[in-house]
């Protein structure tokens, strides 16, 4: 599946997107744990997930959301109006 990073998450990971094998990953939380294990940059990006929002196939979801059939996951900071 394609994993995309926006704003400061992109800066911390030093990439805007990557392909991740979703085998064995049931939920977004499982994906986050797998990404943290990739190295220091990813671990830093997901150090405080309370400051991260996620969308699966362009629908904003929680970290307990299923990844079954997902083709795209996007991580981004909370949006503010103005």
Steps between C-alpha positions, in 0.01 A plus 500: 500500500608858448578692820515878473635759742399865513635816667737435794456122462654528154783708645571250780493192275685686221265344242157591366386144434607137490363158416443274801413131497175482695520126563442431868387855573138495616458860620650844463662451842674189366627705206629773732692242705652356181596849383657589837718190468641625168740735674558820691331734252176303496514450877532876547209568265271270696632577848173672599210364296256726685633772268440291185188448292460215251294430190454158342403516133425872545264455796607637839501214751635409843811299573285194569368502141544189289749493215320216323495583131667839555709637215598835651570633851576865563640648821467873569479749788161622623359770274402840627272759352581858439 
